[in-house]
Amino acid sequence: MRVLIAFLWLLHWLPLPVLGRFGEAIGSLLFVVLGKRRHITLTNLRLCMPELSETERRALARQHFRAYARSIFERSILWWAPEARVRQLIHVEGAVPQAAMEAGPTILLCPHFVCLDVAGVASRVIPVCSMYVPQKNAAFDRLLRHGRERYGPVRLVTRKEGIKPILRALRDGLPYFMLPDMDFGEKDAEFVPFFGVPAATLTALGRIAGTTGAKVIPVVATYLPNYQGWRVRFYPAWENYPGDDMLAATRRMNAFIEDRVREAPAEYFWTHKRFKTRPAGEPSLYD
């Protein structure tokens, strides 16, 4: 692992166009080698985009592997490049809503696009709170913590700590950087359509917003064309959210994410088993 980390450190000296092309080349290789992840990706695309032909879905899956691998290697810039260089590569549409973030409890909703770490960097104009998954490898764990902490104070909360530290952080004025669009099982989740397919979806966004009165401001990071850097877009705070119906609030979140996925389909996190958990009696969609 230390050798890999040293290799990643060396990569941050490369110009972004060179680093991006290198990552995409590795992604093309991984598409061929990682049969299990390729199968998961193609299954997700068949479920979510049945209007595409199998040839089109396979091409999109290959593009996703290229985009995902590229994002991994480009993290070397986020982790070690001078902050001035990083900021120059991030193009925020409009402006970071700092005043809104400081005005009261705020949840920054960040869907799982491959450049999500860039969205995290762009959001760091004030201290924030974020979920953190401890890594088994100590060296890699230190690296990930370094990547999250180098841009200013951040309160990291592990999933096993539950929701109380998040509520406390919101009361303390720290925006919560939230990524709720993955399958974590049936606990605290409901089966809500995602691209028309029932998906175990966390209801935490609506529940936390309802409990704290927090505004929800979505933020999405995607690639700029021609290896120029990254685009980060902050969307207007959702009005009348969550309302009285948590299922409707969760469906609203999924519908928003669907719209963003259609805008940059190769950059969504398709290698994750989004439909792993099934309603009682339904077989696995990935076997």
N, C-alpha and C positions, 0 to 999 in steps of 0.2 A: 504493500500500500504506500509506503514512503517513497518508493521509486516512482509510482504512478503520480503521487502528489508533486514530486520534483519535476516530472515531465510536464504536468499541467502548469506549474509555475513558469517553466521555460516558454510555454506557448503564449503567455500574456504579452511577450515582447513582439509578437508577430502583428503585422497590420491586419485589421479586421477582414478585409477581402481574402487574404491568404488563409487566415484562421477559419473563416466561414466555409471556404471551399474544401479545406482539409476535413472539417467536420462532416460536410455533406458526402465526401468520398468514403469516410468511415461508415456513415449511415447507409450508403448503398451496399457496402459489404455486409453490414449487420442484417440488412433485409434478407440477404441470401442465407446467412449463417443461423440466425435466431428464428428457427422454424416455429417455436411455440409462440413467441411474441408476434410473429407475422400472422399466425392463425388467429390470435386474439384480435389483432387490428382488423383483419379482413372480416371476421365475424361481426365486430362492431359496425363496420361500414356497411355490411349487408343489411343489418338491422336498422341502421339509422338513415341510410341513403339507398333504398331499394330502387330508386329511379335511375341510378347509374348502372351501366353495364359492368360485368365482371372485369373486363379489361380496364375500364375507367376506375373501378375501385382498387384494382391492383396497382395502377399507376399512382393513385392518391396515397395508397399505403406506402409505396416506395418514397414518395415525397415526404410523408410524415417521418419515416425513419431518418431521412436526410436532415429534416428540420430539427428533430429531437437530438440526434447526435451533434449537430452543429451547436445547439443550445448548451450542451454539456461542455464542449470545449470552449465556448465563448464565456462560460462562467469564470475561466481563468482571468479574463479582463475584469469582471466584476469583483473578483476576490483579491487581485494583486495590482492592477494598473492604478496609476495615480487617479484620485477622484476627479480631477479636472478633465482627464481624458474620458472617463466614464460618463460624466455629465454631458460632454460634447456629443457623445454618441446616442444619447437619449433625447428624442424629440417628443416633447409633451404637447399634445393637441390642446390648445387653450392654455390652461394653467393648472398647477396643482391646487386643489381647493383648500388651501391652508386655513383660510378664515373660517370656512365651514367646519373643518376638522377641529379647530380650537373653540368653536362656539358651543359645542355640546357633544354628547356621546355620538360616536361615529363608527359604523362598520364599513370597512373597505372590502367589498365583495370582489374577489379575484378568482375567476374560473381557471381551470387547469389547462392553460395554454403553455407551450414549451418555454416561452420567455417570461414566465411568471416572476422569476427572480428580479427581472428588470423592473417590473411593476412595483416590486417591493422597494427597490432602490429609489425610484422616482417618488414614492410616497413618503420617504424619510426626510420630511422637512421639520417634523416634530417627533418626539419619542412615540413609539407605537408598541402594541402588544401583538404577538403572533404565536400560532401553534408550532410546536417543534417536536420532531420525532427523534429521540436519541438513537445514535448509531452504535452498532455492536463494536466496530473497529474504533479504538480510541483516537487514533490519528485522524481518521476521516471525520469523526465527531467534532474534534477541535477545529478542523477546517470549515465545516458547515457553520459552526457557531461563529467563527471568525468572519465568514462571509455575511452573516446576518448582523453582526455587531459593529462592523467597521464603519458604518455610515451614521452612527449615533446611537443613543440609548434605545434599547429594545427589551421588553419584558417577554421572555420566552416561556410558554406554558406547554407542558406535555399533555397528551391526550388523557393519560391515566389520572391527572389532577382534576379532571372534570371541568364543569362550567363556572364554578365559583371564582377562580382566579381571573377569568375573563370578565365577569360582572364587576369584580373589584377594580380591574384595570379601566373599564369604561367609566366607573364612578370617579376614578382618579384622573380622568381626562385624557387617557391614552386611546387613540383609535385602534380598533381591533382589525387586523389584516386577516381576512377569513377566506378559506378555500373549502367550501362545503360540498363540491360536486363530485364526490367519489363514493364508491360503494363500501361502507364500513359495517355492513350487516344490518339486521333489523332493529337493533337497539336505537332508540331515539330517531327512527326513520319511518317513512311511509312510502308505499308504492305509488309513485307519481310518474306520469308519462314523461319520457325523454325521447324525443323524436318518435313519439307514438308508441314506445315500448315501455311497459311498467318497469320502473327502476327504483330500487331502495334508495331513497333520498333523505338526507338529514333535514329535519325540520328546525334545526338550531337557529338558522338565520332569522326566521319569523319569531321564534320564541324569545331569542335574545333581544331583538328589536322591540318586541312587545313589552318585555319586562323592564327594559332600561329606557325606552323612548328614543333609542338611537336611530339616527338617520342612516340609510343605506346608500352608499355611493359606490357604484361598480367601477372597476378599473381593469383594463385589458391591455396587455403588451403584445405586440406582434413585430415581425421583421419589417424594416424598411427595404425597398428594392435596391438591387445592385450593391448589397453589402455595405450600405451607408450607416447602419446602426439599427436602432429600435424605435418603434412608435409606441407611445403610451397614451392612452385615451382615458380620461376620467369622465364618466357619464353623470348627468344631473341626478341629484338625490331623488329617490323614488318617493312619489307622493302617495299618501293614504296607505302606507305599508306599516305593519302587515295586515291591518284590518282584523275582523273577528274570525275569519276562516283560515286556519293554519294550512290546510290542504291547498286552498286557493293561493295562499302566499307562497307555498313551496312550488306549486305549478308555475307561478309567475317567475320565480327564479329560473326554473328549468327553461321556460320559454325564452327568457332573455338570453340565456347561454346558447340555446339553439340558434338564435338570430346571429350571435357573434360567431359561432362555429361556421355558419354558412358563408360568412365574410372571409374567413381564413381557414378552410377545412383541413389543410395539411398540418396546421399548427396546434390542433387540439390533441389532448393526451389519449390517443386511441389505443395505446398498448396496455392500458388498464382495463381490467374486467369490470366495466361499468355495470353490467347486468349479471354479476356473479350470484347475488342473492335473488332467489326466485320465490314467488308466492307458494304457499303450501301446495304440494302435489305437482308442481311444474318441474320438468327436468331441466338440467343445466343447458344453457344455450351454447356452451363452449366445448362440449364433448363431441 
